[in-house]
């Protein structure tokens, strides 16, 4: 559940030795990974192979993977012009201050760490990459932009329990204050979710404001990101980043020390401040008829989420139902033969151009779609993933940005299928933070007109 493993083919002999496997995964469409369909707007930097290339590889594999070059010939990737354009520079390298290993008693451990780029003048962050040292225990990560006036409050928390960083299920949970231009915006907050909703996470704990400011993240399968259209996140002297890691432990925890590398340009550069938007949707997946597990009771499942994750654990699902104008019984009624679905409409917050999109669900995920003006005469599908794969959660750049105006509707549709994990013990599944829980989560980036 931590993502696909990676290995490297250094020589022609390496490829020849696994020719049969290469033929199988290419013919099936599993490789190269590109879960998005061709429905909707064209996407940039596609990894999809054309039919001719697939046929050549399959025929080569069927013939035994014979070589027409010496076996020791090195394999040197030749990135396309598009992929070169999309790859950010490593201008600033930031690492977690220390390696961190949690406890087996806390299977889903959310931990925050301060990453200080030590900027002494206004600086745009224009791209990033995230590299965990232990992918096997990393479920996902998020990166928050924290302004200089908020830094003291998080420094007081860091290390307060004798371990690196601090526990942060609901994100950094900062005191109330204005958000910097060009940071993340939580639409659940912007549209008045009950109890307040942070960007990309559950309601903030008592005494804290919702955690706006999510600007980046990583999930299995995601490539490094360069923000398009000469845009970036504007940071001021003294601003820092907070890296929120979601560790999931199936067995004995191992220590991770994730690295974040960022591309930067001077704050005086002719760039526009990027706006990151994170819509969320409710999840209601009942158990199969006749299932007798105790957590098949919805109220028991909500209570268990509260026990594991505190007030946010049991509060986020009711809040999302209220935000989206849905009821638990309405969504539960969609359940049929192990599948369930949900949707939620949001309003675009600013005039501008949508330049990239991403979806996020967990391992029961089945389909995902993001649609602009879904009930209008000409709906525009921004992202369609007909077969969800947790191992390949990508950030998709649009080949041509789509102009939007504030107030237009964007609909997020998610579906799940228990058949993806038929041996998992059943429980009533809601939107919550555990790996065995589920999410309906999206990110899209807008370059504002002004």
ChimeraX attribute file (.defattr): number of C-alpha atoms within 10 A of each C-alpha:
attribute: neighborCount
match mode: 1-to-1
recipient: residues
	/A:1	17
	/A:2	20
	/A:3	20
	/A:4	14
	/A:5	10
	/A:6	6
	/A:7	6
	/A:8	8
	/A:9	13
	/A:10	14
	/A:11	15
	/A:12	19
	/A:13	20
	/A:14	16
	/A:15	20
	/A:16	19
	/A:17	14
	/A:18	14
	/A:19	20
	/A:20	18
	/A:21	14
	/A:22	19
	/A:23	21
	/A:24	16
	/A:25	14
	/A:26	19
	/A:27	15
	/A:28	9
	/A:29	14
	/A:30	11
	/A:31	16
	/A:32	13
	/A:33	19
	/A:34	19
	/A:35	20
	/A:36	22
	/A:37	15
	/A:38	12
	/A:39	15
	/A:40	16
	/A:41	17
	/A:42	18
	/A:43	21
	/A:44	15
	/A:45	17
	/A:46	16
	/A:47	12
	/A:48	17
	/A:49	15
	/A:50	8
	/A:51	9
	/A:52	9
	/A:53	12
	/A:54	17
	/A:55	15
	/A:56	12
	/A:57	19
	/A:58	21
	/A:59	13
	/A:60	18
	/A:61	21
	/A:62	14
	/A:63	11
	/A:64	13
	/A:65	21
	/A:66	16
	/A:67	12
	/A:68	7
	/A:69	10
	/A:70	10
	/A:71	14
	/A:72	11
	/A:73	12
	/A:74	14
	/A:75	14
	/A:76	9
	/A:77	7
	/A:78	8
	/A:79	9
	/A:80	10
	/A:81	9
	/A:82	11
	/A:83	14
	/A:84	11
	/A:85	12
	/A:86	19
	/A:87	17
	/A:88	20
	/A:89	17
	/A:90	14
	/A:91	13
	/A:92	14
	/A:93	15
	/A:94	16
	/A:95	19
	/A:96	20
	/A:97	15
	/A:98	14
	/A:99	15
	/A:100	18
	/A:101	18
	/A:102	21
	/A:103	13
	/A:104	15
	/A:105	11
	/A:106	13
	/A:107	20
	/A:108	24
	/A:109	24
	/A:110	24
	/A:111	24
	/A:112	26
	/A:113	27
	/A:114	25
	/A:115	21
	/A:116	18
	/A:117	16
	/A:118	12
	/A:119	13
	/A:120	10
	/A:121	13
	/A:122	16
	/A:123	20
	/A:124	25
	/A:125	23
	/A:126	23
	/A:127	25
	/A:128	25
	/A:129	22
	/A:130	24
	/A:131	15
	/A:132	18
	/A:133	15
	/A:134	14
	/A:135	19
	/A:136	19
	/A:137	27
	/A:138	24
	/A:139	24
	/A:140	20
	/A:141	21
	/A:142	20
	/A:143	24
	/A:144	25
	/A:145	25
	/A:146	27
	/A:147	19
	/A:148	13
	/A:149	10
	/A:150	16
	/A:151	18
	/A:152	9
	/A:153	13
	/A:154	19
	/A:155	14
	/A:156	10
	/A:157	16
	/A:158	18
	/A:159	13
	/A:160	12
	/A:161	10
	/A:162	8
	/A:163	14
	/A:164	20
	/A:165	25
	/A:166	22
	/A:167	21
	/A:168	19
	/A:169	25
	/A:170	27
	/A:171	30
	/A:172	29
	/A:173	21
	/A:174	19
	/A:175	14
	/A:176	12
	/A:177	10
	/A:178	8
	/A:179	15
	/A:180	17
	/A:181	14
	/A:182	23
	/A:183	24
	/A:184	28
	/A:185	24
	/A:186	25
	/A:187	24
	/A:188	28
	/A:189	20
	/A:190	16
	/A:191	15
	/A:192	13
	/A:193	20
	/A:194	17
	/A:195	17
	/A:196	20
	/A:197	30
	/A:198	27
	/A:199	28
	/A:200	25
	/A:201	25
	/A:202	30
	/A:203	31
	/A:204	25
	/A:205	19
	/A:206	10
	/A:207	10
	/A:208	14
	/A:209	18
	/A:210	26
	/A:211	30
	/A:212	31
	/A:213	29
	/A:214	28
	/A:215	25
	/A:216	21
	/A:217	20
	/A:218	24
	/A:219	22
	/A:220	21
	/A:221	20
	/A:222	18
	/A:223	19
	/A:224	19
	/A:225	24
	/A:226	22
	/A:227	22
	/A:228	20
	/A:229	13
	/A:230	14
	/A:231	23
	/A:232	27
	/A:233	27
	/A:234	24
	/A:235	28
	/A:236	19
	/A:237	14
	/A:238	18
	/A:239	22
	/A:240	21
	/A:241	22
	/A:242	24
	/A:243	28
	/A:244	26
	/A:245	27
	/A:246	23
	/A:247	29
	/A:248	23
	/A:249	23
	/A:250	12
	/A:251	11
	/A:252	13
	/A:253	19
	/A:254	17
	/A:255	14
	/A:256	21
	/A:257	15
	/A:258	22
	/A:259	18
	/A:260	19
	/A:261	19
	/A:262	23
	/A:263	21
	/A:264	21
	/A:265	17
	/A:266	14
	/A:267	17
	/A:268	10
	/A:269	12
	/A:270	9
	/A:271	18
	/A:272	18
	/A:273	23
	/A:274	30
	/A:275	25
	/A:276	26
	/A:277	26
	/A:278	24
	/A:279	24
	/A:280	30
	/A:281	27
	/A:282	29
	/A:283	29
	/A:284	27
	/A:285	31
	/A:286	27
	/A:287	22
	/A:288	17
	/A:289	10
	/A:290	7
	/A:291	13
	/A:292	12
	/A:293	12
	/A:294	12
	/A:295	20
	/A:296	21
	/A:297	16
	/A:298	19
	/A:299	12
	/A:300	14
	/A:301	19
	/A:302	22
	/A:303	18
	/A:304	15
	/A:305	24
	/A:306	17
	/A:307	13
	/A:308	17
	/A:309	20
	/A:310	15
	/A:311	18
	/A:312	25
	/A:313	24
	/A:314	24
	/A:315	22
	/A:316	30
	/A:317	23
	/A:318	20
	/A:319	23
	/A:320	23
	/A:321	20
	/A:322	16
	/A:323	23
	/A:324	19
	/A:325	10
	/A:326	17
	/A:327	14
	/A:328	18
	/A:329	10
	/A:330	11
	/A:331	19
	/A:332	18
	/A:333	13
	/A:334	16
	/A:335	19
	/A:336	14
	/A:337	11
	/A:338	17
	/A:339	19
	/A:340	23
	/A:341	24
	/A:342	22
	/A:343	20
	/A:344	22
	/A:345	22
	/A:346	21
	/A:347	18
	/A:348	19
	/A:349	20
	/A:350	17
	/A:351	17
	/A:352	21
	/A:353	19
	/A:354	23
	/A:355	23
	/A:356	25
	/A:357	22
	/A:358	24
	/A:359	27
	/A:360	21
	/A:361	24
	/A:362	22
	/A:363	20
	/A:364	27
	/A:365	24
	/A:366	23
	/A:367	19
	/A:368	27
	/A:369	22
	/A:370	27
	/A:371	19
	/A:372	23
	/A:373	18
	/A:374	17
	/A:375	11
	/A:376	9
	/A:377	7
	/A:378	9
	/A:379	13
	/A:380	17
	/A:381	19
	/A:382	25
	/A:383	27
	/A:384	22
	/A:385	20
	/A:386	15
	/A:387	14
	/A:388	25
	/A:389	24
	/A:390	22
	/A:391	18
	/A:392	17
	/A:393	23
	/A:394	23
	/A:395	20
	/A:396	24
	/A:397	25
	/A:398	19
	/A:399	14
	/A:400	14
	/A:401	19
	/A:402	16
	/A:403	14
	/A:404	20
	/A:405	15
	/A:406	11
	/A:407	12
	/A:408	16
	/A:409	20
	/A:410	22
	/A:411	20
	/A:412	24
	/A:413	21
	/A:414	27
	/A:415	25
	/A:416	27
	/A:417	20
	/A:418	20
	/A:419	13
	/A:420	16
	/A:421	10
	/A:422	11
	/A:423	8
	/A:424	10
	/A:425	12
	/A:426	18
	/A:427	22
	/A:428	22
	/A:429	23
	/A:430	27
	/A:431	27
	/A:432	25
	/A:433	24
	/A:434	22
	/A:435	20
	/A:436	17
	/A:437	20
	/A:438	23
	/A:439	29
	/A:440	26
	/A:441	22
	/A:442	22
	/A:443	23
	/A:444	20
	/A:445	22
	/A:446	27
	/A:447	27
	/A:448	20
	/A:449	13
	/A:450	8
